[in-house]
């Protein structure tokens, strides 16, 4: 009887202290950078979002303490003119990648709280329709920098 009680007690304790296994992240943000512009001019944020799930997921927002406002935008060409349009979401295809790059999707970053310094990094937190949030360090690059 003594062995049985010890065994039961040990089994009960093992069940209570088993660590919860976190679900793997479905999305990943990489190659994040911010274009530094002089003064209080709005800046652009660029990056790639990889969706490793079998279902599409929407990027629904971006937050940062470094700017007063962060909005999802898309540049659209209408023949000889180009405009920027605020969007509510950007869909990342299942098992695919969506690239935010100059001339296309980007994050419009307005009202910088401090002057941007080339060579530093700023964290951005990305929110997705499945409830996931991903934070990425974004390099501050000069206005003439290419995305790579």
C-alpha positions in Angstrom: 0.0 0.0 0.0 2.9 2.4 0.8 4.4 2.0 -2.7 1.0 2.5 -4.3 0.4 5.8 -2.4 3.9 7.1 -3.2 3.4 6.2 -6.9 0.0 7.9 -7.0 1.4 11.0 -5.2 4.3 11.2 -7.6 2.1 10.8 -10.6 -0.2 13.5 -9.3 2.7 15.9 -8.7 4.2 15.2 -12.1 0.9 16.1 -13.7 0.7 19.4 -11.8 4.2 20.6 -12.7 4.3 19.6 -16.3 5.2 22.8 -18.2 2.7 24.1 -20.7 4.0 23.8 -24.3 3.7 27.0 -26.2 2.2 26.8 -29.7 4.8 27.7 -32.4 4.5 31.1 -33.9 2.5 31.1 -37.2 4.1 34.3 -38.5 7.6 35.8 -38.6 8.7 39.4 -39.4 12.1 39.8 -40.9 14.3 42.4 -42.7 12.6 45.3 -40.9 13.9 48.8 -41.5 12.8 52.4 -41.2 13.7 55.2 -43.6 15.1 58.2 -41.6 13.8 61.5 -42.8 14.8 64.9 -41.5 12.8 66.8 -38.8 9.3 65.7 -38.1 8.6 64.3 -41.6 6.8 61.0 -41.7 8.9 57.9 -42.1 8.3 54.6 -43.9 8.7 51.2 -42.3 9.5 48.2 -44.6 9.8 44.4 -43.8 8.7 40.9 -44.9 6.0 38.9 -43.1 6.2 35.1 -43.5 3.1 33.0 -42.8 4.0 29.5 -41.8 0.4 28.3 -41.4 -1.9 26.6 -43.9 -4.4 29.5 -43.6 -4.0 33.1 -44.8 -3.6 35.7 -42.0 -4.1 39.4 -42.0 -1.7 42.0 -40.7 -4.1 44.4 -39.0 -1.9 46.9 -37.2 1.5 48.1 -36.1 2.5 49.8 -32.8 5.6 51.6 -31.6 6.4 53.9 -28.7 8.9 55.8 -31.0 6.1 57.5 -33.1 2.8 59.1 -32.3 1.1 57.2 -35.1 1.7 54.0 -37.2 -0.6 53.1 -40.1 -0.7 50.5 -42.8 -0.5 52.0 -46.2 -0.2 50.9 -49.8 1.1 52.9 -52.7 -1.1 52.7 -55.8 -0.3 53.7 -59.3 -3.0 55.3 -61.5 -1.2 55.6 -64.8 1.1 58.6 -64.5 0.3 59.4 -60.8 0.9 57.5 -57.6 -1.0 57.8 -54.4 -0.8 56.4 -50.9 -3.9 54.8 -49.4 -4.5 53.8 -45.8 -5.5 50.2 -45.5 -7.2 48.3 -42.7 -5.3 45.0 -43.3 -2.8 43.3 -45.6 -3.3 39.6 -46.2 -0.3 37.3 -45.9 -1.0 34.1 -48.0 -0.9 30.6 -46.4 2.6 29.3 -46.4 3.7 32.5 -48.1 5.4 35.9 -47.7 4.2 39.4 -48.1 6.8 42.1 -48.6 6.4 45.7 -47.5 8.8 47.7 -49.7 9.1 51.2 -51.2 6.5 51.7 -53.8 4.1 49.1 -52.4 2.9 48.2 -48.9 4.5 50.1 -46.1 3.9 51.4 -42.6 3.5 55.2 -42.4 5.2 56.3 -39.2 4.2 59.9 -38.2 5.1 62.2 -35.3 8.5 60.9 -34.2 8.9 61.3 -30.5 12.7 61.7 -30.9 15.0 62.4 -33.9 15.8 59.2 -35.8 19.5 58.2 -35.8 20.9 56.1 -38.6 22.4 52.9 -37.3 20.0 52.6 -34.3 17.0 50.3 -34.2 13.4 50.8 -33.1 11.0 48.0 -32.0 7.7 47.7 -33.9 4.9 45.3 -32.7 2.8 43.7 -35.5 -0.7 42.6 -34.8 -2.4 39.8 -36.8 -6.0 38.7 -37.3 -5.4 35.4 -35.4 -4.5 37.4 -32.3 -0.8 36.9 -32.6 1.6 39.8 -31.9 5.2 39.8 -33.1 7.8 42.4 -32.1 10.8 43.1 -34.4 13.7 45.4 -34.1 13.8 47.6 -37.2 17.1 49.2 -38.3 17.0 53.0 -39.0 18.6 53.6 -42.4 19.4 56.8 -44.4 16.7 58.2 -46.7 18.6 56.9 -49.8 19.0 53.3 -48.4 17.8 50.3 -50.4 15.8 47.6 -48.7 18.7 45.1 -48.8 
